[in-house]
Amino acid sequence: MRGRHLDAYSAYKRVASKDHINAFDREESSVGLVNAKGIGNPSWRRSLPHMLVATLSSFLFGYHLGVVNETLDSISMDLGFSGNPLAKGLVVSTCLGAAFFGSIFSGWILDGVGHRRAFQLCALPMIIGASMSATTKSLWGMLLGRIFVGTGMGIGPPVAAIYVSEISPAFVRGTFGSFTQIATCLGLMGSLFIGLPAKDIVGWWRVCFWVSTVPAAVLAVCMEFCAESPQWLFKRGRGTEAEAEFEKLLGAAHVKFAIAELSKSDRGDELEAVKFSELFYGRHFKMVFIGSTIFALQQLSGINAVFYFSSTVFKSFGVPSDLANICVGIANLSGSVVAMILMDKLGRKVLLLGSFSGMAVAMGLQVIGASSYASGSGALSLSVGGMLLFVLMFSLGAGPVPSLLLSEILPGRIRAKAMSVCMAVHWVINFFVGLLFLPLLEQIGPIVLYTIFATFCLLAVIFVKRNVVETKGKSLQEIEIALIPPQ
């Protein structure tokens, strides 16, 4: 088998990426894989509980993104900064800034202490920060709490994406990976519903922060009983422990094959420390570039501008903000559930292409709605309908796929650190889109701004078409061998 895979390596040098993947697919099918492949797929039920615990970090991520949406006005009144728009902005932006730094260090944390401890280090600042925010009597206490929470938010997404991809059987990895997006949607919707009484009940916003400590504590405790990533253990030279975890996740009959798969991609440098510079030159650069670009285009599509300011757009048409948030949440959740069903059937690339194409069309509807060609009920239908369609199409692919795809295409040796770099790109652009959306909306108007967003969606379609390969159904080791040439 090793010799056949070396033949696949030489094929990499002779053909383009897309043709190479096809050649690799044909070779794998012609070999007739033995061991686990010969006895069928492992049961997905074994890894399901571990995946569900991991997605609590995604739930917390979504919850803390939305917790100040309905409560910000009452927070500002209680803490004495109701007339200060800058202070209100800081309550939101400090969390995003801290998330950037959390994501930067997540790769080093993951490589250093493993996935289980990384999840606990994600939960701890969220518990501390939420408790500080719930008990504070001042703006500065609130900001400090949001910094702690943001740090945990930055650590969580890359750790969850990598952990879920590494513990999931290949045939359901896309489905399991989609659960992180669904959990984020549920967290967002949960924070919105819990925050509804904040306008009528004095101090209710404190309850909203206290509530978030419960799933964070559950995450920290339950991780003690979850499996460590076998790939991480194997990379650290702890093969016996990796076998034990594979048995827990896949069953005893699949352990030998799983270890053999890991050995295929072992190139003798797994125990060497990954230098930061390795991510930006040589054979790994292309994968890091693809991942960073996909995240950049995801944010430049304008999705978080829609999430952050949808209430403003709905209000301009006389639609209550509560109803607006519920509609956006339902659209997001519905698309995420459909994506989960289709991820391992249609594949990642098809969903990305369809998603970005649909987002471009949806932005086009909003451009028409904002133009002089539409007025009255027509403008309302096009703007509101276009926005909801945009969110729906985003959740079908551009939302759940990038994190999953990166955890699959990045080589195991650099996976954690490369993912942290790609997520940092995500947070930087997220921050600037949120910061500049309203000023640009006033300066250049909705028609030009929405056209820019639609253009980025179309650029994403072209980029995905040319650079992204399909990964459904392949093991992480098969993908790595196919994509990364030998030194």
Disulfide bonds with the S-S distance in Angstrom:
none
